[in-house]
Amino acid sequence: MRELDRTSKAIRALRTSEEHSFGMHSSGHVVVGGRGITVGEVRLDPARHPMTAIRRASPLGRLTGWPHVGLQLPDHPIQMNVIIHDDSGNRDQPQWLDAIPEYKSRIAAGIKEAIVAAKRMGDTSKIYLLGNPKDRDKYGQGTRFVERTEKPLSAAQKIADLCRPAALTVLVGELTNLPFLDINQGNLATTRSMFRRTIAVKTNHPVELQLPRGRGIYPMGNGEEIDSSSHTRRGKAKFETVNKDLAAVHFNTITALGEAGIVFAATSTFETNYSLEIEDPTLVLVPPNGSMQPLDRPIASAIETVRRR
């Protein structure tokens, strides 16, 4: 059984957009001939129907002695992609964040597997990597790096450009420094239309969400060190301030994604030997064995939300 089985089933339920060559499977407009789901037959009208649409094995044709053509629900090939963002600022992060690229890559591969299991003939799916070019070797083969996306605004605009023609795009990453509200010259209606079929899985190391108390000194990305075991008033106040700042960044990121029209699926992080006290109903803990199964339900639910749009 696939780890993201619900996700695969949700992808299969996607229906075709009315716009040619992209969207979701199975349009509601019945046509004669072509590729799709056969829903019935009608008698051939040479003035309106192409001869190539004649069904040679039509039961009605045999019964009446008159050629019949099939009625189809069109089924267009669609794009379904995974986009990983590796923030260029991460190159200056402490060493304990080195596990994040592998973690993001594993999530992306699991989602790609679910897409491949659900896609039909002609559908396409790719994994794109944007952001920090120095970390491209940390991601799996088959991941396509998109050049000139180190700057946050360039990355945000390119992500939108990749999302626009796709039936489904899943964003994976911290997604913290991407100014989606500033792209398209600030035209929010355009931005939301580009992200209409996009969901996000925010991936973080636990300490990016909250520093645990009593665990010693934590080096921060700005070169500062935080003593989580400090008993001084100043040390405790500094520790609390850092955790408040981490929480603010986290929730502001989720809010900005929603304002841009992106459906937020989950915040994903590792299980730890301490309890995260952050109040986030979207928080999903991935177990030490690396199973992606805890993410299956929230991702499938987000795809359902996209499908209903």
N, C-alpha and C positions, 0 to 999 in steps of 0.2 A: 504493500500500500504506500502511495506517495505521501510525503510529509504534509504537502499542501493540497490534499485531495479536494477539500471544499473550495479552494481557490480555483482549481481546474474546472469544477462544475459551474462555478460562477462565470468563468470565462466562456464556457460553452453556451451560456444563456445570453451572451451579448447579441444584440440584433443589428441588422444593417442600417447604416445611415442612409438618408435619401441622397447624399452627395456621392457622386461617382468615385469609385476606387478606394474609398476609405469609410470607416465607420464601424458598424457592427453587423453581424451575420443576420440574414433573413429579413428583407424589407417587407413592409406591409402592402406594397403595390404589386398586384398580380400582373404579370406580363405573359406574352406568348413566346415560347422558345427560350433559348439561353440556358445558362447554368443556374441551378437552384433547387428548391424543394417543389416537387410536382403536387399540385393541390386539386387537379381536375383536368378535364379535356373539353374541347369544343370542336364543332365541325369546321373543317378547313374553309376559309374564305379567301380564294386566290387574290382578291383585290386588296386584302389587308394583311394576310399572313404569309411569311416566307415559306417556301417549299421545304427548306431545311428543317422546319419545325415539325414536320409530319412525324407522327409516332407510328412506326411500322408495325409494332406489336400491340397497337391499341385494341382493346376489347370492343369498344364502341365502333371502331372502324370495321372490325370483322363482322359485327352484328348488323350494321347498317349498309355496309358496302361502300361507305364514303370516307375518305381520309379525315383523320382528326389530328389536331395539334394539342400539345400539352400546355396547361396553365402553370406558370412557375412563380414562386416567390424568389426574386433574385437573390443570389448569394455571391457577394463581391469579396475578393481577397482583401484582407485587412492587415494593418501593422499593429503589432503589440510589442512594446519595448520596455527594457529596464534601463534606467539612467542612474549611475552612481556618481555622486559628487564628492570629491576629495578636496576639501578646502586647502588652498595653498598655504594658509596660515598654520596648518598642521605640521609643516616642516620644522617649526620651532617648538613643537610641543614636547613635553617630557617623554622619556623612554617608555613609561608604562602605558602610553597610548599606542604603542606599536602594534598591538593586537587588533586594532580597529579596522585597518584595511582588509585583513583576512576575514573578519567578522562580516563586514559589508559585502565582500565578495561571495561569502557563503550564502547570505540572504538573497543576493541577486541571482545566484545560480539556482537556488531553490525555486524562486519565482519563475525563472526562465524554464525550468523543468515543468512546472505547472502549465505554462503557456504552451510549450511544445506538445504536452499530452492532450491539450484541448483544441489546438489549432487544426484547421482544415487545409486541404490542398490549395496551394497558392498563397496562403498566409505567410507573413514574414515576422521574425522576431530577432532582435539584437540586444546586446548589452553594451551601452556606451559609458565611457568614463570621462568626466570633465574635471578640470581644476589643476591639481598639483602634478606636473609631468614627471617629477622625480620618484613618485610612488607607483608609476604605471606597471613596473615589474612585479609589484606585490599582488596584482590582480590576475585572475586566471586567463589562460589562452582563450581567444575568441572575444575578449573584451576590447572594444574599439576606442582608442583614445582620441578625443576631439581637441585639436590644437587651438591655441590662442583663447583658452578659457580660464587662465589663471586669475584674472581680475574678476571679482564677484559680479559686477554688472554684465560683463561679457558672458560669463557662465550662465547667469540668469536668463539673458536674452536667447542664448543658444539652446538652453533647455526648453524654453517656450517654443522656439522654432521646430525642435524635434517633436514636441508634444502635439503641435497643431494638427498634422495630418494623420496621427495615430488613433486607432480605435481605443487603445488602452496604453497608458504609460505609468510605470511604477517608479517613483523617485526613491532612492535609498541614500542615506547619508545623514550627517549632523544637520545640514540644511540651515545652519544658523546665520551665515553671513550673505545669503543670497537675496538681493534687493528686488524681489519680483514685483513689488508695487511701483518701482521706478522704471521698469522697462516699457517699451512702446510709448516713450515720451510721456509716461504717467497716465496713459489712457487705460483706465481700469476695466472698462467694458471690453476692449480688445484683449487685454490680458486674460480676463476671465473666460472669454470664448476660446482662447488658445489652450487653457487648462481644463476645459470642460470634461475631458475624459482622462484626468490625471489623478492618481492617488499618491500618498507619501507615507513612507515608513522611516521614521526618524531613528537613527542608530547612534547610541552613545555608550561610552564606558561609564560604569556607575558613578565614578568620581566626577564626571562631567555634569552630573545631575545633582549630586550632593556629596560633600566630603564627610566621611564617618568620623565620629569623635573618638579620641583616644588611640589613634593609629599612627602617631608619630608625625614626622614632617613630610609635607607634600610640596614638591617643586611645582610652581605654576608656569604657564607659558610665557609670562612676561618677565621671568627671571626671579620673581618673588617666591618666598617660601612661607608656607602656612603650617604652624605647629598645632596640630589637632589635639595634642595632649597638654597644651598650656593651661596652667592653673591661675595665671595672672588675669586681672580684669581686662587689661589691654589685649592680651592674647585671645581671651574668650570672645571679646567684642569683634576682633578682627576675623576670627573663625566664623562667627554668626553672620557678619557682613558678607563674607565670601559666599556662604551658602544661600543667602538671600539674593545675591547677584546671579548665582547659577540658576536659581529657580526662575528669576525674572527673565533671563535670556531664554530659558527653555520654553516658558509659556508665551513669551512674545513671539518666538519662532512659530509655534503652533498657530497663534492668532493670525500672523502675517500670511501663512500658507492658506488659511481659510479665507482671508480677505482677497487673496489672489484667485480664488475659485478652485483650489486644490482640495480634494477630499482627504482628510487626515485619517490614516488607518491605525497607526500604533506608534508608541515610543518603545523601542526594543533595546534591551541591555542584558548583560550577563547576570546570572544568579550570583549572589555574593554570600559570604558568611556573616553578613550584617544586614539589618533591615533598612531599606530605603524609606525614609519618612516623608518623602515628597508625595503630595496628594494629586496624583495624576491617574484618572480612570483608564487612560489609554495605555498605561505602562504594562509591558509584557516582558517577563523574565525568561530568557533562554537558558535551559539547563546546561550543566557542564559537559554533557555528551554532545552538545552542539545541535540538538534536534530543533528544526524549525517549526515543529507541529504547533507550539503555542501561538504562533503567528497566523495560523491557517484561518481561524474564525474571523479575526479582525480584518485581514486582507480581503477575504471573501465578502464580508459585509460592506467594505468600502467599494468593491467592484459592483455590488448590487446597487449601491447609491448612485454610482456613475451610470449604470444601466437605466435607472429610472429618470435620469435627467432629460 
